[in-house]
Amino acid sequence: MKINSKFWLQNNAEIMLHLRCQWIAKSWGNFCDSIFNSFIKPQTG
C-alpha cells in the first residue's frame, strides 16, 4: 500500500488490506456484524 508520506507497519498494513478486501468483496456488512456479535456474545472456552 502506497500513500505519499505514509509508512505502514506490517501488522497495520495487513489489517488495512483485510478491511479493503472486505469492502471490495461487498462483505462489509457481514464483516461488521460478525465483529459486533463477537462483542455481544463472546465465545468462551
C-alpha positions as CSV (number, residue, x, y, z in Angstrom):
1,M,0.0,0.0,0.0
2,K,1.5,3.3,-1.0
3,I,0.4,6.7,0.1
4,N,2.6,9.8,0.0
5,S,4.3,10.4,3.3
6,K,2.8,7.3,4.8
7,F,4.8,4.4,6.2
8,W,2.9,1.3,7.3
9,L,4.0,-1.2,9.9
10,Q,3.4,-4.7,8.7
11,N,0.7,-5.5,11.2
12,N,-1.2,-2.3,10.4
13,A,-0.9,-2.8,6.7
14,E,-2.3,-6.3,6.9
15,I,-5.3,-5.0,8.9
16,M,-5.9,-2.3,6.3
17,L,-5.6,-4.8,3.4
18,H,-8.1,-7.1,5.1
19,L,-10.6,-4.2,5.6
20,R,-10.2,-3.1,1.9
21,C,-10.8,-6.7,0.7
22,Q,-14.0,-7.0,2.8
23,W,-15.2,-3.7,1.2
24,I,-14.3,-4.7,-2.3
25,A,-15.9,-8.1,-1.9
26,K,-19.1,-6.4,-0.7
27,S,-18.8,-8.3,2.5
28,W,-18.6,-5.2,4.7
29,G,-22.0,-5.7,6.3
30,N,-21.3,-9.3,7.3
31,F,-17.8,-8.4,8.5
32,C,-19.2,-5.6,10.8
33,D,-22.0,-7.8,12.0
34,S,-19.5,-10.5,13.0
35,I,-17.4,-8.0,14.9
36,F,-20.5,-6.6,16.7
37,N,-21.8,-10.1,17.5
38,S,-18.5,-11.1,19.0
39,F,-18.7,-8.2,21.5
40,I,-22.3,-9.1,22.3
41,K,-21.9,-12.8,22.6
42,P,-18.2,-13.5,23.2
43,Q,-17.1,-17.2,22.8
44,T,-15.7,-18.7,25.9
45,G,-13.7,-21.8,26.1
